[in-house]
Amino acid sequence: MTNHSRAFVALGDPTRQVIFERLARRPMPVGKLAAGLGVTRPAVSQHLKVLKHAGLVTARQEGTRRVYQIDPRGVEAMRTYLDRFWDRALAALKTAAESESDS
């Protein structure tokens, strides 16, 4: 599975989407991420593991806690994929429109 594929699959879960959106605002430790989510800290840790495996987040040690943040390389991989997708789709639309006008 490609990096962008793992990223899209990882973000298919609503809880991971919320975690990802919170981290997009600022880096946070697990405890702060878990606050108000309605899931346990161990569950948040498992979600972070999936996001990390997908290349969407990184972690750094700060004293006794791990602080998670968005990995811009993972976001860039998704963006590159979507840009290529839209470029192809728009090219196909242009071709279709031009063939319609030639008829």
N, C-alpha and C positions, 0 to 999 in steps of 0.2 A: 504494500500500500504506500502511496506517495505521501510526502509530508502534508501537502494541501488536503489530500483525502482524509488523513488522520485528523487534521484540524477541523474539517467540516463535520466529521462524525462526532468528534469530541464536543463540538458546539451544538450538536443535535439535542443535548439534554438541557432542559430549562434551568436546572440548578447550576450547571456549569456555565450557562450563558450569563446568569446573574453574577457568578464569581468572576468571570472574565470581564464583565462590564465594570464591576467594582475595582478590579485591578487596573483597568484602563484609566481610571481616575487617579489612582496612586498606589504604590506598593503597600502591602499589608501582610501581617502575620495571620496564621490560621485562626487564632482566637477572634480577631476583629472581623475576618471574613465570615466566620460562623455566626456572629451576632446578628440576630434578626432573620436568619435564613430558614429557621425551622428544621434544621438538620444538625446532627451532632458534629463535634469537632473531628472525630475520626472519619465521619462521612465526608466532610469538607476535605480532609487530607486525601481521601481516595479520589475525589473529584480533581483535586490538584495534581495528583499522580497522573491521571488521564490527560489533563491539559499539558502537563510537562512532557509526557511521552509524545504528545501530538506536536510538540515544539512551540506551544503558545505561551508558556510561562517558564520563568526561571526562578531559582531560589538562591538566597544568600544567607549565610549565618550572621546573626547579630546577637552576640552574647549567647543566651540559651534558647533563642527562638530563631526560626527560619522565616525570612520575609520574602514573599512572592511578588513578582512583578511580570508585566507583559514582556514577552520576547519579541522584539520588533522583526526579527528574521522570520518567525512563523507567520506573523501577520502579513509580511511582505510576500511570502510564498503564496498565501491565499489571494492576495491582491493581484499578483502576477498571473495566476491561473484565471481569475475572473476577467482581467484585462484581455488576455488571449481569447477567452470565450466570447466576450463581447465584440472584440475586433472581428472574429470569424462570423459571428451572427450579423453584425452590421454590414460586412462585406457581402454576405449572402443576400441580405435585404436589398442592398444597392443593386446587385446583379439581377434580382427578381424585378425590382422596380424599373431598371433599364430595359429588360426584356419585355416588360409590359408596355412600356412607352414605344418600343420598336414595332409592336404588333399593330 
